[in-house]
Amino acid sequence: MTDTETEEIRKIKHRLDSDEKVEIVAKQSRIHPGGFATSPNIIFITNKRIIIKNPSLLGARENYESITYDKITSIELENGIFSSEIDIYASGYAGEIEAIPKDKAEKIVLLVKGKMEQILTNAKEEMQAESKEERISIADELSKLVKLREQGVLSDSEFQKLKQKLL
């Protein structure tokens, strides 16, 4: 990280969770098309979310937007001649951040897409685990019903009714 990036991280440190780490910092160009000469946006990519620092009033006021990876529906990269644009779509947010250095923009998009993929993988694994637990639970209950029927606690008709409820 450059000295400027380290300084920007220091300025937002109070906004980060105790276990949150900044992985990439990208600042809008002041000179390329789409950039802001007086107060460029800065994007912080952390292990938990994207933070966008959007200065206004010539830098006298700073707005921060925070987007967690699970809320992002799409992130796209558009390469221009001198710089890149990142398009972010999330629940409650849609924005374009222009004039980002190409190398940083590519890293950001790859990292965010990786985080989004990991969230999907984790969600699928959780659903599969819950489904497996549910199947095991039903099998266990059926086994208990069979034992109760064999012990004479349940009649055949009671067993069938309870079995139908389970299935």
Phi and psi in degrees as a GROMACS rama.xvg file:
@    title "Ramachandran Plot"
@    xaxis  label "Phi"
@    yaxis  label "Psi"
@TYPE xy
-78.1501  168.149  THR-2
-61.5583  -39.3377  ASP-3
-63.2727  -43.7196  THR-4
-65.0114  -41.7695  GLU-5
-61.2018  -40.5142  THR-6
-64.5527  -41.589  GLU-7
-64.5238  -39.8276  GLU-8
-63.127  -41.8825  ILE-9
-59.0745  -38.1059  ARG-10
-68.1125  -28.5568  LYS-11
-103.683  3.94095  ILE-12
-51.0642  -38.3229  LYS-13
-68.0662  -15.9712  HIS-14
-89.4599  -10.0692  ARG-15
-90.8508  147.555  LEU-16
-68.6869  159.965  ASP-17
-61.39  -30.1001  SER-18
-101.753  15.4229  ASP-19
-97.0635  135.221  GLU-20
-123.715  137.605  LYS-21
-81.0217  126.162  VAL-22
-102.185  -35.5754  GLU-23
-141.433  140.391  ILE-24
-124.117  129.565  VAL-25
-134.109  133.042  ALA-26
-113.318  136.532  LYS-27
-60.7356  143.904  GLN-28
-68.5914  146.367  SER-29
-87.5818  -17.437  ARG-30
-113.388  -25.7664  ILE-31
-78.0824  154.993  HIS-32
-54.116  134.504  PRO-33
93.5313  -13.2615  GLY-34
-84.1981  172.861  GLY-35
-120.44  120.541  PHE-36
-66.1307  -34.6656  ALA-37
-95.3276  -36.8548  THR-38
-147.979  81.1989  SER-39
-71.871  152.121  PRO-40
-70.9325  153.951  ASN-41
-129.598  134.383  ILE-42
-109.101  129.413  ILE-43
-112.882  123.126  PHE-44
-104.723  116.948  ILE-45
-109.741  178.897  THR-46
-72.7128  -7.22527  ASN-47
-119.045  -26.3485  LYS-48
-166.055  176.115  ARG-49
-105.739  132.799  ILE-50
-118.288  126.704  ILE-51
-113.432  118.176  ILE-52
-93.8212  119.162  LYS-53
-121.311  92.243  ASN-54
-71.2109  148.47  PRO-55
-137.525  173.503  SER-56
52.3667  50.3887  LEU-57
56.1563  34.5456  LEU-58
88.9213  -1.3536  GLY-59
-73.8744  -22.2332  ALA-60
-129.709  141.13  ARG-61
-125.329  127.076  GLU-62
-105.516  140.053  ASN-63
-120.384  133.303  TYR-64
-117.055  136.401  GLU-65
-121.903  128.584  SER-66
-129.278  113.876  ILE-67
-76.0256  151.467  THR-68
-61.929  -30.6373  TYR-69
-71.5663  -14.8104  ASP-70
-91.3709  -14.7772  LYS-71
-76.7013  128.318  ILE-72
-100.033  -26.0774  THR-73
-161.611  143.768  SER-74
-140.24  128.915  ILE-75
-130.316  152.498  GLU-76
-115.203  130.826  LEU-77
-122.536  114.945  GLU-78
-88.0841  130.8  ASN-79
-105.249  -169.307  GLY-80
-69.7713  -46.1697  ILE-81
-105.141  -26.3686  PHE-82
-150.948  -175.684  SER-83
-124.541  162.979  SER-84
-120.537  138.07  GLU-85
-112.049  125.32  ILE-86
-105.45  122.637  ASP-87
-118.727  128.394  ILE-88
-123.357  126.415  TYR-89
-146.925  166.84  ALA-90
-59.2401  113.439  SER-91
83.4805  7.71457  GLY-92
-149.257  137.659  TYR-93
-146.626  124.328  ALA-94
-158.83  155.577  GLY-95
-115.982  134.132  GLU-96
-119.92  109.631  ILE-97
-94.6265  168.214  GLU-98
60.1672  40.8719  ALA-99
-94.9386  136.92  ILE-100
-53.525  137.021  PRO-101
-54.5155  -46.768  LYS-102
-63.3013  -40.7741  ASP-103
-67.6422  -42.5958  LYS-104
-60.9702  -42.6739  ALA-105
-63.2891  -43.7091  GLU-106
-62.3037  -42.8372  LYS-107
-60.8287  -50.3281  ILE-108
-62.8999  -43.7861  VAL-109
-62.3139  -44.3571  LEU-110
-64.2596  -46.3689  LEU-111
-65.3234  -42.8204  VAL-112
-61.7808  -37.4658  LYS-113
-62.6682  -42.5313  GLY-114
-64.7934  -41.1123  LYS-115
-63.4194  -42.1715  MET-116
-63.5529  -40.1124  GLU-117
-64.2235  -39.2933  GLN-118
-62.7268  -43.9533  ILE-119
-62.6519  -43.6431  LEU-120
-61.5109  -45.4837  THR-121
-62.0026  -41.3603  ASN-122
-64.5431  -42.1637  ALA-123
-63.2165  -43.1017  LYS-124
-62.9341  -40.3189  GLU-125
-63.4055  -43.7622  GLU-126
-64.1094  -40.5646  MET-127
-65.7534  -40.4505  GLN-128
-64.6432  -42.3513  ALA-129
-64.1035  -41.1423  GLU-130
-63.7166  -41.616  SER-131
-64.7767  -43.5598  LYS-132
-61.3122  -40.4514  GLU-133
-63.3428  -43.6593  GLU-134
-63.7185  -41.9749  ARG-135
-64.0787  -41.5791  ILE-136
-62.2302  -43.7706  SER-137
-64.8407  -42.7788  ILE-138
-62.0006  -40.6962  ALA-139
-62.8761  -43.6192  ASP-140
-64.0601  -41.9164  GLU-141
-61.8974  -41.0753  LEU-142
-60.7105  -41.1917  SER-143
-64.7056  -41.0377  LYS-144
-63.5546  -40.5127  LEU-145
-61.0172  -44.1864  VAL-146
-62.9553  -42.5718  LYS-147
-63.3478  -37.5397  LEU-148
-67.885  -43.1003  ARG-149
-64.16  -32.4758  GLU-150
-79.9502  -8.04454  GLN-151
87.0155  5.95196  GLY-152
-72.6651  -35.9551  VAL-153
-112.418  140.215  LEU-154
-79.6114  168.287  SER-155
-60.194  -40.017  ASP-156
-69.5758  -39.0653  SER-157
-64.5265  -41.4234  GLU-158
-59.2535  -46.9379  PHE-159
-62.083  -42.5551  GLN-160
-62.4443  -46.8817  LYS-161
-67.1294  -36.4791  LEU-162
-63.0025  -42.8243  LYS-163
-62.7594  -38.5776  GLN-164
-63.2433  -40.4681  LYS-165
-65.4922  -40.9824  LEU-166
